[in-house]
Amino acid sequence: MRPLTLSFVAMALLVASSDAEESVNILLFTADDLHAESLGVYGGRPSDVTPNLDAFAAEGLLFNRAHVNTAICAPCRAIIATGRYGHRSGAMGFMPAKLGVPDLVTTFKAAGYHTGVLGKVGHSTPREDIQWDYAFDQKDLGDGRSPKLYYERSMTFLKQAKEAGKPFYFMVNSHDPHRPYCYPDKLRKGAEMPSKVYQSRDVTVPGFLPDLPGLREEFAAYLNSTRRLDDTFGRVMEALEETGFADNTLALFITDNGLAMPFAKCNAWYHATRTPLLVRWPGVVKPGTLDDEHFVSVVDFFPTFMEATGVETPAGLDGQSFIPLLKGKKQQKGRESVFTTIDSKAGGDYVPMRALQNGKYGYIYNPFANDEFWYRNNNEGLAMKAMNEAAEKDEVIRARVDLFRYRLPEEFYDLEKDPDCLHNLIDNPEYKEFIAEMQAQLVAEMERTDDPMLEAYQNKEDRAKVDAVLEATYGKRRKARAKKGFDPRG
């Protein structure tokens, strides 16, 4: 009888493993502060910075109109985790999501999934009661910059899922190319060298930044970090292949926000929220395909993952599944534009921004802008230093610095002609009709999502009323965080 019992157990394990392999797994890989156009497949220069990601893109679908809904690390990941905008989940900036708001990890665990996260654990866990099955953070991953350790930790997680006979939800967060960037002579403890190193002469400066020597030097170090990100991504994909999960895994690649330099991360301009979105799903997504038409954003990930896996979708999500797009179909309703937000940023300042972008135009409302507030963030570095020095003699750069520091309440850009958002057309009479249309669409989205900034917008000509809305929305939560000793830098 003993041999029969062992045989039965072995058979049970085999069946469980087979069931896990047939179920759809989810692997979401995020970069940290990546400029979308740094990837070769998005026209990056030099074109050889991201060979692994470029190869991955050829195996699936590339979205050209993908965005994050909040261009800051923790609040972006909170939107992924909850499927709700920050003002709906409570995770407005570096604030926790409200109790009772459904989240991906708990939902997947209840459905029998093995859940794991590498890197950015706190930012990927917007509430303390959310518990991953497997989690390793920055210090256990070579400062979040060791492709080798990401590979090893990924192998362990994937083998755990296989041995348990469970499908998985695996979120892998690189700490590259987040600052501090990779200077070969100042390699951080635990970090590895990238497989290729770049010099300032290799740099093509993005159009929203001036081409200045100090900026080029910093951008070259950013490219080094981006190459190491690509190395890490390649190693994680190796682990997926070696454990036999590649064929039944929906794998996605994004960034959490744009480049950590002025006019990108922590803002609502086009290059702040635009993200690369690469999706591979063997047998479902046709390799080498491109979507130039539909707007998708990270608030859509939760419902998409639910439909892909067959797990019941919780009520109250703000996005919609884009599974039809993965299958090569069209999906017109809700795909004509993207709604993006900022509430508060690292340092505790509330700097609310609300934006709507479509294929032609971008409209931004900045309730905090009052001619006195001096905007700053922790992403300025050598780039802003170079701009400040150049601004002393260059009026054009001085105007750019002034716009960055002292925002206007409203901005409007012709994104077809000016994707770098260099020319604010809010007072241009030729665009009056288009501005009114965008304003109405933004108001509709704010109404749909119970956005507290709607009241500010409706009273935008009355500074005192706007300030009262800001204090009512953010003031108490900011004070409560300070009382608890919360570090908004994460």
C-alpha positions, 0 to 999 in steps of 0.5 A: 500500500505504501508504494501506491500512496506515494504514487498517488501523491506524486500524481496529485502533485503532477496534476497540480503542476499541470493545472498551474501551467494551464492557468494564465500567469501575470508578470508585470515588470516596471522600470523606475523613472524611464523616458519612453523614448530611450527604448530603441523600439520607441525611436531612442538614440543611440538605438542600442541601449535596450536590446532585450526590451527591443527583442521582447517588443518583437514578440508581442504588441507595442502600444504607442499611446500608453500612459501612467495616470500619475507620474510619481512612483508610489501613487502610480503603483497604487493605481496599478494595485487598486485599479482606481485613481488616487482620489478614489482609492485614498492614495493621493501621493504618498498616502495609503489607500483606504481600508476596504478598497480592493487590491490586486494582491489580495484578489489574486491570493483569494483566487489561489494565485502565488503572489510576489514582488521584487523591488519597490515593495513599499511603493507597490503595497499601498496599504499595510494589510496587503500581504505578498507571499514573496517579497524582496526589496532594494537592499536584497537586490544589490541596491535594486541594481543587480541583474544577477540577483533579480534573476536568482530571486525570480527563479526562486519565486517561479519554482515556488509557484511550480512546486505549489501548483499555483498560477502567479502574479509577479510584479518585478520593479527595477530600481533603474534608471532611478537616481543616482545614475550609474557613473562607472567610477562611483558604482553603488554598493551591491550594484553591477556594471551595465553591459555597456557604458555611454558617454556624453557624445552618445547622448541625444537630448530630449526636446523638452530639455535644452542641450547643455554640457552639464545636462549631457553628462548626466544624461549619459549616466542615465543611459548607463542605468537604462542599459542596466535596466535592460540587462535586468529585464533580460535576466528575468525573462531568462528565468521565466523561460527556464522555468517553463512559464513563458508560454502561459504568462501574460508579460508586460513592461512599463515605466512608473513615470517619465524621466527624472529631470525637469519637465517630466516626472512629477508633472502632467506634461506629455513626457511625464506620463507617457510610458512604453507598454510592451505586451507579450502573451503567446497564442493571444497577442500577435508578435510584432504588432503595433497599436497607434490608435488606442489610449491605454493607461495603468488604471486599466491593468486591474480589469485587464488582469482579471479578464485574462485570468478569469478571476472575478472583477471587484466592483468600483474599478475606474479603468476598463480591460484592454483584452480586446486590443490584445486580441487585435480588435478595436475598442473605441469607447473610452480609448480616445483620451487619457486622464492623468493626475498629480496630488502630492509629491515627495516632500509633502507639498500638495501640487494638484494637477489634472490633465486630459490628453488625446491624439491632438491636444493636451489640457492641464489644470493646476489648482496650486498655481498662484503666482507665488508657489515655487515648484520644485522636486527631488529630480533636478540634479545637474540638468537643472543646475545647467539650466539655471546657469544658462538662464542667466544669459539665455532668455529662452531658457530663463522662460523655461525655468520660470515656467517650471518654477511658477506654474500657470493655472491652465495650460494647453498644447498642440501635441501634434505640433509640439509634443515637448510642450514648449508653447502654451496656447491657453490664450491663443484665440485660434484654439479657443474652441478646442480648449473649451472642448478639452475643458468640458471633457476634463470636467466630465471625467472629474465628475465621473470619478468624484474628483475633489478638484472639481470644486476647485475647477468650478471656482478657478477664478476665486483664489480663496475658494480654490485654496479652501478646497486644497486645504480641505482635500489635503491638509488634514491628511498631510498633518496626520502623516507628519504626526506619525513621522511618515517619510514621504520620500519612501 
